[in-house]
Amino acid sequence: MNYLDWGGRGDPLILIHGYGDNPHIFDDFAPAFTDRYRVVAYARRAHGLTESKRPYDSETLANDLRGFMRQLRIPSAHLAGWSMGGNEITSIAGSHPECVSKIVYLDAAYDWSDSSLHAALETFPIDPRPPASAMQSWSSYLTWHHEMMFPALKSIGRVEAYLREMAVEQPDGALKMRMLSEAASALWKGLLESHKDYTRVNSPVLAIYSTTFMDLEHGDPDLRSKFRNWEENYFGPFRGVSMQKLRTELSNSEVLTVPGTHTDFVLTSREKVSKAIIEFLSD
């Protein structure tokens, strides 16, 4: 398993990235905690520079997290999972509560197995994968991500290392995605079949939600209109149901909503998010 270690003093804080991502998504975020915590983030199997190795089911991924902690001799840690990363931390909190101090869901407190989410995803306005035209060079690749996924960022440089680790340059200068298609399909299937059982979680929980799933303020006006319609009719209601499920099943939980999207809120609301996490972990 490949991982990044930002060092720091204090209790361990492990950051877990989302589907298709890699630990460099936290490059701009992790340093906010190193004066209080020892901060690390690992690449889930088939993600980043970690090898692709079957199987890819949720139980295996949670066991990987447990094995990672043993390898680094971390008996217990605070866990912060973004998006898909919420699955691993929910699972390990239920199966190995002695390993978990506190939990932070970074727009991750969703039950991805919910049929209403599956119906919403079928109506998603765009294909989130880069088109062939964006894979012709690093320049076109970074430009596409800036315009489509991170339009609120003034500089794509804040996530450039993260984006570059997701693709591999070919001899002719064109790019291909680093993650194998077989692994991508298996991981996606596992994600949509993974039910969150909050009732087994005894750790204190902070659930931070982004205001919207996609950007409704920046970027192409036509796309913003489509995203707004999708947000109002599909994902917004699903988010509300998810918040209620969390509050009902987890009495020891706090819920916070911050400006930004599912993709960028940790970057665009970095100060607010990091402050909330530090206050929660220090309480």
C-alpha positions in Angstrom: 0.0 0.0 0.0 1.2 3.4 -0.9 0.7 6.2 1.6 1.7 9.8 2.5 2.9 10.8 5.9 2.8 14.5 6.7 4.3 13.9 10.2 3.1 16.0 13.1 2.8 15.5 16.8 -0.1 14.1 18.8 -2.6 11.4 18.2 -2.8 9.8 14.8 -5.3 11.1 12.3 -5.8 8.9 9.2 -7.4 10.4 6.1 -9.2 8.1 3.7 -9.9 9.3 0.1 -12.9 8.7 -2.1 -13.6 6.4 -5.1 -11.1 6.9 -7.9 -9.0 9.2 -5.8 -5.5 9.0 -4.2 -3.9 10.5 -1.0 -2.7 13.6 -2.8 -6.2 15.0 -2.6 -5.3 15.9 0.9 -2.0 17.7 0.1 -3.7 21.1 0.6 -5.6 20.0 3.7 -3.4 17.8 5.8 -0.9 20.5 7.0 -3.7 22.2 8.9 -3.5 19.4 11.5 0.2 18.6 11.9 0.6 20.9 14.8 -1.8 18.7 16.8 -1.8 15.3 15.2 0.3 12.8 13.3 -1.4 12.9 9.8 -1.2 10.1 7.3 -3.3 9.0 4.3 -3.1 5.8 2.3 -4.1 4.8 -1.2 -6.9 2.2 -1.2 -6.1 -1.0 -3.3 -6.2 -0.2 -7.0 -6.0 3.5 -6.3 -3.0 5.8 -6.7 0.2 3.8 -6.5 -1.2 0.9 -4.5 -1.3 -2.4 -6.4 -4.5 -3.7 -8.0 -5.3 -6.9 -6.2 -8.6 -8.7 -5.9 -11.0 -8.8 -4.1 -12.5 -5.3 -3.9 -15.4 -5.8 -1.5 -16.1 -3.5 1.4 -15.0 -6.0 4.0 -11.6 -6.4 2.3 -11.1 -2.7 2.1 -11.9 -2.2 5.8 -9.4 -5.0 6.6 -6.8 -3.2 4.5 -7.3 -0.1 6.8 -6.8 -2.3 9.8 -3.7 -3.9 8.3 -2.3 -0.4 7.4 -2.7 0.6 11.1 -0.9 -2.5 12.3 1.9 -1.9 9.8 2.4 1.6 11.1 2.0 0.5 14.7 -1.0 2.7 15.2 -3.2 1.0 17.8 -5.9 3.6 17.7 -6.6 6.7 15.6 -9.0 9.4 14.6 -10.4 8.5 11.1 -11.6 11.0 8.5 -13.1 9.5 5.4 -14.1 11.4 2.3 -17.0 10.0 0.1 -16.3 6.3 -0.3 -13.8 6.6 2.5 -16.8 6.7 4.9 -17.4 3.0 4.3 -14.1 1.8 5.6 -14.3 3.9 8.8 -17.9 2.8 9.5 -17.0 -0.8 9.1 -13.8 -0.7 11.2 -15.6 1.3 13.9 -18.1 -1.5 14.1 -15.8 -4.5 13.9 -12.7 -3.1 15.8 -14.0 -0.3 18.0 -10.8 -0.4 20.0 -8.9 1.0 17.0 -11.1 4.1 16.5 -11.1 7.2 18.7 -13.3 9.6 16.8 -14.8 9.6 13.3 -15.2 12.4 10.7 -17.4 11.9 7.7 -16.2 14.2 4.9 -19.4 14.3 2.7 -19.3 10.6 3.3 -22.3 9.9 5.6 -24.4 8.5 2.9 -25.8 5.0 2.4 -24.5 4.3 -1.1 -26.7 1.2 -1.3 -29.9 3.3 -1.1 -32.1 2.6 -4.2 -33.0 6.3 -4.4 -29.4 7.2 -4.9 -29.1 4.6 -7.7 -32.1 6.2 -9.4 -30.5 9.6 -9.0 -27.2 8.5 -10.5 -29.0 7.2 -13.6 -30.1 10.8 -14.3 -26.7 12.5 -13.6 -26.3 15.2 -16.2 -22.7 14.3 -17.4 -20.2 11.5 -17.7 -17.8 12.2 -14.8 -14.9 10.4 -16.7 -12.6 12.6 -18.8 -13.5 12.4 -22.5 -11.0 11.2 -25.1 -10.2 14.8 -26.0 -9.1 15.5 -22.4 -6.7 12.5 -22.5 -4.5 13.9 -25.3 -2.0 15.7 -23.1 -1.4 16.8 -19.5 -2.5 20.3 -20.5 -5.9 19.2 -21.9 -6.4 16.8 -18.9 -5.8 19.4 -16.3 -7.9 22.0 -18.1 -10.8 19.6 -18.3 -10.7 18.9 -14.6 -10.4 22.6 -13.8 -13.4 23.5 -15.9 -15.6 20.5 -15.0 -14.7 19.4 -11.5 -12.9 22.3 -9.8 -14.2 25.5 -11.4 -14.2 27.3 -8.1 -10.5 26.9 -7.6 -8.4 29.8 -8.9 -5.5 27.5 -9.6 -5.6 23.9 -10.5 -2.1 23.7 -9.0 -3.8 23.0 -5.6 -4.8 19.5 -6.9 -2.3 19.0 -9.7 -0.3 16.2 -7.9 -3.6 14.4 -7.1 -4.7 14.6 -10.8 -1.4 13.6 -12.2 -1.3 10.4 -10.0 -4.6 9.3 -11.5 -3.2 9.1 -15.0 -0.2 7.7 -16.8 1.5 9.3 -19.8 2.0 7.1 -22.9 5.0 7.3 -25.3 3.0 9.5 -27.7 2.2 12.0 -25.0 -1.4 10.8 -24.6 -2.7 9.7 -21.2 -4.6 6.7 -19.9 -6.2 6.3 -16.5 -4.0 4.5 -14.0 -6.8 2.5 -12.4 -7.6 -0.7 -14.3 -11.1 -0.8 -15.7 -11.8 -4.2 -14.1 -10.9 -2.8 -10.7 -12.9 0.4 -11.3 -16.0 -1.6 -12.1 -15.6 -3.9 -9.2 -15.0 -1.1 -6.7 -18.0 0.9 -8.0 -20.2 -2.2 -7.7 -19.0 -2.8 -4.2 -19.6 0.8 -3.3 -23.2 0.8 -4.4 -23.8 -2.5 -2.6 -22.3 -1.3 0.7 -24.9 -0.6 3.4 -23.9 1.7 6.3 -24.8 0.2 9.6 -24.4 3.2 12.0 -25.9 1.2 14.9 -22.6 -0.6 15.4 -20.7 2.7 15.7 -19.9 3.7 19.3 -17.3 6.4 18.5 -18.2 10.1 18.6 -19.0 11.2 15.0 -18.8 14.5 13.1 -20.6 14.5 9.8 -19.6 17.3 7.5 -21.8 17.7 4.3 -21.1 19.9 1.3 -23.9 22.3 0.3 -24.2 20.9 -3.2 -22.9 17.9 -5.1 -21.7 19.8 -8.2 -20.8 23.5 -8.6 -23.9 25.7 -9.1 -22.0 29.0 -9.1 -19.0 28.6 -11.3 -18.4 27.2 -14.8 -20.6 26.7 -17.8 -24.1 28.2 -17.3 -25.9 25.4 -19.2 -24.2 22.8 -17.0 -24.9 24.8 -13.9 -28.6 24.7 -14.8 -28.6 21.0 -15.3 -26.7 20.5 -12.0 -29.1 22.7 -10.2 -32.1 20.7 -11.5 -30.4 17.4 -10.5 -29.5 18.8 -7.1 -33.1 20.0 -6.3 -34.9 16.9 -7.6 -32.5 14.1 -6.7 -29.4 14.5 -4.6 -30.7 17.3 -2.3 -33.6 15.1 -1.0 -31.2 12.1 -0.7 -28.8 14.3 1.4 -31.7 15.2 3.7 -32.7 11.6 4.2 -29.0 10.7 4.8 -28.7 13.4 7.5 -31.9 12.1 9.2 -30.7 8.5 9.1 -27.4 9.6 10.8 -29.1 11.6 13.5 -31.6 8.7 14.2 -29.0 5.9 14.4 -26.2 7.8 16.0 -27.1 9.8 19.1 -23.4 10.7 19.7 -23.1 12.7 16.4 -22.8 16.3 15.1 -23.8 17.4 11.7 -22.4 20.4 9.9 -23.0 21.8 6.4 -20.3 23.9 4.7 -20.1 25.7 1.3 -18.7 23.8 -1.6 -19.2 20.7 -3.7 -18.7 17.0 -3.1 -15.4 17.3 -5.0 -14.0 20.6 -3.7 -15.5 21.6 -0.3 -12.4 20.5 1.7 -10.4 22.9 -0.5 -12.9 25.8 -0.9 -14.0 25.7 2.8 -10.6 24.5 4.1 -10.4 26.8 7.1 -14.0 26.1 8.2 -13.7 22.4 7.8 -10.3 22.1 9.5 -11.4 24.3 12.4 -14.6 22.2 12.9 -12.5 19.0 12.9 -9.9 20.3 15.3 -12.6 21.5 17.7 -14.4 18.1 17.5 -11.3 16.0 18.0 -10.0 18.2 20.8 -13.3 18.3 22.7 
